[in-house]
């Protein structure tokens, strides 16, 4: 982000949070891998953790790199890979 003049935006990763705790960051950027969108522990999925953080009033961009990893997604979002379905639902 620094290279594009946005070095003031904080960046976070969920990979080290093995307990899937509520995300407490009020703003910033969260990096999430496609495989983590379907990861789960005994109580929650990463997808649910991310949705909780975004909230129902979220108004901002969601960017996907290497979107071919959300493969086999149908237009209605009801069939395809679990990753594809979660990308559609975001």
VOLO-141030 format. One record per residue (C-alpha): residue number from 1; residue in one letter; x, y, z. Coordinates in Angstrom, 3 decimals, decimal comma. Each point is the difference from the previous one (the first is absolute). Example, Ala and Ser with C-alpha at 12.3 -4.5 7.8 and 13.67 -1.06 7.14 Angstrom:
BEGIN
<torgu><i>1</i><aa>A</aa><X>12,300</X><Y>-4,500</Y><Z>7,800</Z></torgu>
<torgu><i>2</i><aa>S</aa><X>1,370</X><Y>3,440</Y><Z>-0,660</Z></torgu>
END
This chain:
BEGIN
<torgu><i>1</i><aa>X</aa><X>0,000</X><Y>0,000</Y><Z>0,000</Z></torgu>
<torgu><i>2</i><aa>X</aa><X>2,895</X><Y>2,297</Y><Z>0,714</Z></torgu>
<torgu><i>3</i><aa>X</aa><X>1,029</X><Y>-0,183</Y><Z>-3,666</Z></torgu>
<torgu><i>4</i><aa>X</aa><X>-3,358</X><Y>1,395</Y><Z>-1,124</Z></torgu>
<torgu><i>5</i><aa>X</aa><X>-0,145</X><Y>2,747</Y><Z>2,618</Z></torgu>
<torgu><i>6</i><aa>X</aa><X>-2,307</X><Y>-1,857</Y><Z>2,376</Z></torgu>
<torgu><i>7</i><aa>X</aa><X>2,525</X><Y>-0,913</Y><Z>2,672</Z></torgu>
<torgu><i>8</i><aa>X</aa><X>-2,330</X><Y>1,321</Y><Z>2,692</Z></torgu>
<torgu><i>9</i><aa>X</aa><X>-2,425</X><Y>-2,914</Y><Z>-0,554</Z></torgu>
<torgu><i>10</i><aa>X</aa><X>0,619</X><Y>-2,812</Y><Z>2,478</Z></torgu>
<torgu><i>11</i><aa>X</aa><X>0,151</X><Y>-3,540</Y><Z>-1,393</Z></torgu>
<torgu><i>12</i><aa>X</aa><X>-0,875</X><Y>-3,103</Y><Z>1,992</Z></torgu>
<torgu><i>13</i><aa>X</aa><X>0,049</X><Y>-3,749</Y><Z>-0,546</Z></torgu>
<torgu><i>14</i><aa>X</aa><X>-2,308</X><Y>-2,565</Y><Z>1,588</Z></torgu>
<torgu><i>15</i><aa>X</aa><X>2,368</X><Y>-2,960</Y><Z>-0,390</Z></torgu>
<torgu><i>16</i><aa>X</aa><X>1,468</X><Y>0,271</Y><Z>3,510</Z></torgu>
<torgu><i>17</i><aa>X</aa><X>-3,377</X><Y>0,163</Y><Z>1,762</Z></torgu>
<torgu><i>18</i><aa>X</aa><X>-0,524</X><Y>-3,723</Y><Z>0,586</Z></torgu>
<torgu><i>19</i><aa>X</aa><X>-2,965</X><Y>0,621</Y><Z>2,336</Z></torgu>
<torgu><i>20</i><aa>X</aa><X>-2,017</X><Y>2,029</Y><Z>-2,525</Z></torgu>
<torgu><i>21</i><aa>X</aa><X>-0,452</X><Y>2,842</Y><Z>2,477</Z></torgu>
<torgu><i>22</i><aa>X</aa><X>-2,198</X><Y>2,972</Y><Z>-0,922</Z></torgu>
<torgu><i>23</i><aa>X</aa><X>1,917</X><Y>2,433</Y><Z>-2,190</Z></torgu>
<torgu><i>24</i><aa>X</aa><X>0,455</X><Y>3,195</Y><Z>1,973</Z></torgu>
<torgu><i>25</i><aa>X</aa><X>1,557</X><Y>2,213</Y><Z>-2,667</Z></torgu>
<torgu><i>26</i><aa>X</aa><X>-2,248</X><Y>2,991</Y><Z>-0,718</Z></torgu>
<torgu><i>27</i><aa>X</aa><X>1,544</X><Y>0,715</Y><Z>-3,371</Z></torgu>
<torgu><i>28</i><aa>X</aa><X>2,691</X><Y>-1,242</Y><Z>-2,319</Z></torgu>
<torgu><i>29</i><aa>X</aa><X>0,613</X><Y>-2,836</Y><Z>-2,382</Z></torgu>
<torgu><i>30</i><aa>X</aa><X>-0,231</X><Y>-3,705</Y><Z>0,808</Z></torgu>
<torgu><i>31</i><aa>X</aa><X>1,818</X><Y>-2,516</Y><Z>-2,157</Z></torgu>
<torgu><i>32</i><aa>X</aa><X>-1,856</X><Y>-3,295</Y><Z>-0,256</Z></torgu>
<torgu><i>33</i><aa>X</aa><X>0,955</X><Y>-2,926</Y><Z>-2,200</Z></torgu>
<torgu><i>34</i><aa>X</aa><X>-2,604</X><Y>-1,853</Y><Z>-2,026</Z></torgu>
<torgu><i>35</i><aa>X</aa><X>0,600</X><Y>-3,166</Y><Z>1,970</Z></torgu>
<torgu><i>36</i><aa>X</aa><X>-0,558</X><Y>1,856</Y><Z>3,257</Z></torgu>
<torgu><i>37</i><aa>X</aa><X>-3,501</X><Y>0,968</Y><Z>-1,195</Z></torgu>
<torgu><i>38</i><aa>X</aa><X>-0,999</X><Y>-3,637</Y><Z>0,556</Z></torgu>
<torgu><i>39</i><aa>X</aa><X>2,189</X><Y>-0,671</Y><Z>3,054</Z></torgu>
<torgu><i>40</i><aa>X</aa><X>-1,740</X><Y>-0,670</Y><Z>3,269</Z></torgu>
<torgu><i>41</i><aa>X</aa><X>0,604</X><Y>-0,873</Y><Z>3,608</Z></torgu>
<torgu><i>42</i><aa>X</aa><X>-2,508</X><Y>-1,738</Y><Z>2,258</Z></torgu>
<torgu><i>43</i><aa>X</aa><X>-2,113</X><Y>3,154</Y><Z>0,444</Z></torgu>
<torgu><i>44</i><aa>X</aa><X>0,321</X><Y>2,233</Y><Z>-3,037</Z></torgu>
<torgu><i>45</i><aa>X</aa><X>1,210</X><Y>0,379</Y><Z>-3,553</Z></torgu>
<torgu><i>46</i><aa>X</aa><X>2,410</X><Y>2,655</Y><Z>-1,224</Z></torgu>
<torgu><i>47</i><aa>X</aa><X>-2,765</X><Y>1,096</Y><Z>-2,349</Z></torgu>
<torgu><i>48</i><aa>X</aa><X>-2,319</X><Y>0,637</Y><Z>2,970</Z></torgu>
<torgu><i>49</i><aa>X</aa><X>2,806</X><Y>1,796</Y><Z>1,836</Z></torgu>
<torgu><i>50</i><aa>X</aa><X>0,521</X><Y>2,265</Y><Z>-2,987</Z></torgu>
<torgu><i>51</i><aa>X</aa><X>-3,734</X><Y>0,646</Y><Z>-0,463</Z></torgu>
<torgu><i>52</i><aa>X</aa><X>-0,309</X><Y>0,940</Y><Z>3,674</Z></torgu>
<torgu><i>53</i><aa>X</aa><X>2,811</X><Y>2,536</Y><Z>-0,436</Z></torgu>
<torgu><i>54</i><aa>X</aa><X>-1,511</X><Y>1,466</Y><Z>-3,170</Z></torgu>
<torgu><i>55</i><aa>X</aa><X>-3,420</X><Y>0,362</Y><Z>1,617</Z></torgu>
<torgu><i>56</i><aa>X</aa><X>-3,312</X><Y>0,546</Y><Z>-1,755</Z></torgu>
<torgu><i>57</i><aa>X</aa><X>0,792</X><Y>3,632</Y><Z>-0,829</Z></torgu>
<torgu><i>58</i><aa>X</aa><X>3,334</X><Y>-0,666</Y><Z>-1,741</Z></torgu>
<torgu><i>59</i><aa>X</aa><X>0,626</X><Y>2,399</Y><Z>-2,854</Z></torgu>
<torgu><i>60</i><aa>X</aa><X>3,391</X><Y>-0,460</Y><Z>-1,548</Z></torgu>
<torgu><i>61</i><aa>X</aa><X>2,001</X><Y>-1,975</Y><Z>-2,514</Z></torgu>
<torgu><i>62</i><aa>X</aa><X>0,712</X><Y>-3,718</Y><Z>0,159</Z></torgu>
<torgu><i>63</i><aa>X</aa><X>2,924</X><Y>-0,880</Y><Z>-2,232</Z></torgu>
<torgu><i>64</i><aa>X</aa><X>0,903</X><Y>-3,457</Y><Z>-1,253</Z></torgu>
<torgu><i>65</i><aa>X</aa><X>3,365</X><Y>-1,031</Y><Z>-1,350</Z></torgu>
<torgu><i>66</i><aa>X</aa><X>0,260</X><Y>-3,155</Y><Z>-2,096</Z></torgu>
<torgu><i>67</i><aa>X</aa><X>-3,769</X><Y>-0,226</Y><Z>-0,326</Z></torgu>
<torgu><i>68</i><aa>X</aa><X>0,287</X><Y>-3,231</Y><Z>-1,979</Z></torgu>
<torgu><i>69</i><aa>X</aa><X>0,219</X><Y>-1,663</Y><Z>3,422</Z></torgu>
<torgu><i>70</i><aa>X</aa><X>-3,723</X><Y>0,742</Y><Z>0,423</Z></torgu>
<torgu><i>71</i><aa>X</aa><X>-0,625</X><Y>-2,422</Y><Z>-2,840</Z></torgu>
<torgu><i>72</i><aa>X</aa><X>-3,104</X><Y>-1,833</Y><Z>-1,068</Z></torgu>
<torgu><i>73</i><aa>X</aa><X>-2,335</X><Y>2,674</Y><Z>1,296</Z></torgu>
<torgu><i>74</i><aa>X</aa><X>-3,450</X><Y>0,147</Y><Z>-1,521</Z></torgu>
<torgu><i>75</i><aa>X</aa><X>-1,827</X><Y>3,257</Y><Z>-0,692</Z></torgu>
<torgu><i>76</i><aa>X</aa><X>-2,381</X><Y>-0,592</Y><Z>2,891</Z></torgu>
<torgu><i>77</i><aa>X</aa><X>2,794</X><Y>-0,814</Y><Z>2,488</Z></torgu>
<torgu><i>78</i><aa>X</aa><X>-1,680</X><Y>-3,271</Y><Z>0,962</Z></torgu>
<torgu><i>79</i><aa>X</aa><X>2,374</X><Y>-2,434</Y><Z>-1,617</Z></torgu>
<torgu><i>80</i><aa>X</aa><X>3,729</X><Y>-0,224</Y><Z>-0,442</Z></torgu>
<torgu><i>81</i><aa>X</aa><X>2,869</X><Y>-0,246</Y><Z>2,432</Z></torgu>
<torgu><i>82</i><aa>X</aa><X>-0,496</X><Y>1,032</Y><Z>3,615</Z></torgu>
<torgu><i>83</i><aa>X</aa><X>2,613</X><Y>2,717</Y><Z>-0,535</Z></torgu>
<torgu><i>84</i><aa>X</aa><X>-1,930</X><Y>1,261</Y><Z>-3,031</Z></torgu>
<torgu><i>85</i><aa>X</aa><X>-3,251</X><Y>0,059</Y><Z>1,961</Z></torgu>
<torgu><i>86</i><aa>X</aa><X>1,607</X><Y>2,009</Y><Z>2,809</Z></torgu>
<torgu><i>87</i><aa>X</aa><X>1,478</X><Y>2,479</Y><Z>-2,480</Z></torgu>
<torgu><i>88</i><aa>X</aa><X>-3,458</X><Y>0,387</Y><Z>-1,548</Z></torgu>
<torgu><i>89</i><aa>X</aa><X>-1,571</X><Y>0,523</Y><Z>3,459</Z></torgu>
<torgu><i>90</i><aa>X</aa><X>2,507</X><Y>2,687</Y><Z>0,936</Z></torgu>
END
